[in-house]
Amino acid sequence: MADGNSACYLSAASSKQRGFTLIEVVIAVVILSTAFITLLGLQSSIMKRTLRDEEKQQAMLLARSILAAIESNVDEIQPQDETLPAGEMIEKLLTDAAPRSEEGEDVQRFNLLARLAVDVWGIPNLKDDAMKRIRLSIFSAEAPEEAFEVLFFIPNEDSSELIE
């Protein structure tokens, strides 16, 4: 009978070890949910950073387009300080605007604003209006403090003579 009692004892001990307790399940759920929430937070910050980088890249491309338009019409650039949607700024600066290939590009151009400030800049031993200083800022209306800024100088045609 001793053998029969030990068999009963083993089966009773093995039946107690079958599943997880409620506290173990709750702890596992808490750990998994904490890990999941952390991953979601990382994902959202990565998405924000990616969108901000795409906007900066778009601003840089728009600044290049505006500066190219300015370089093609250097003689017509007069002192000014104005803010327009970037697409309108490019169209204003180009005398014969090239046809656009994509409609989506126009939508993105008009979401960013461009501030163009042109003034004369003097250089010692040259005339007081030797250069034109061009300050270009491309920014979003929602976040004007995060502007992409370019400072560009163009010589005036008549200002190449030295002052004695």
Secondary structure as GFF3:
##gff-version 3
##sequence-region A 1 164
A	DSSP	alpha_helix	2	16	.	.	.	ID=ss1
A	DSSP	alpha_helix	22	72	.	.	.	ID=ss2
A	DSSP	three_ten_helix	74	76	.	.	.	ID=ss3
A	DSSP	beta_strand	80	85	.	.	.	ID=ss4
A	DSSP	alpha_helix	86	93	.	.	.	ID=ss5
A	DSSP	alpha_helix	103	111	.	.	.	ID=ss6
A	DSSP	beta_strand	112	121	.	.	.	ID=ss7
A	DSSP	beta_strand	131	140	.	.	.	ID=ss8
A	DSSP	beta_strand	148	155	.	.	.	ID=ss9
###
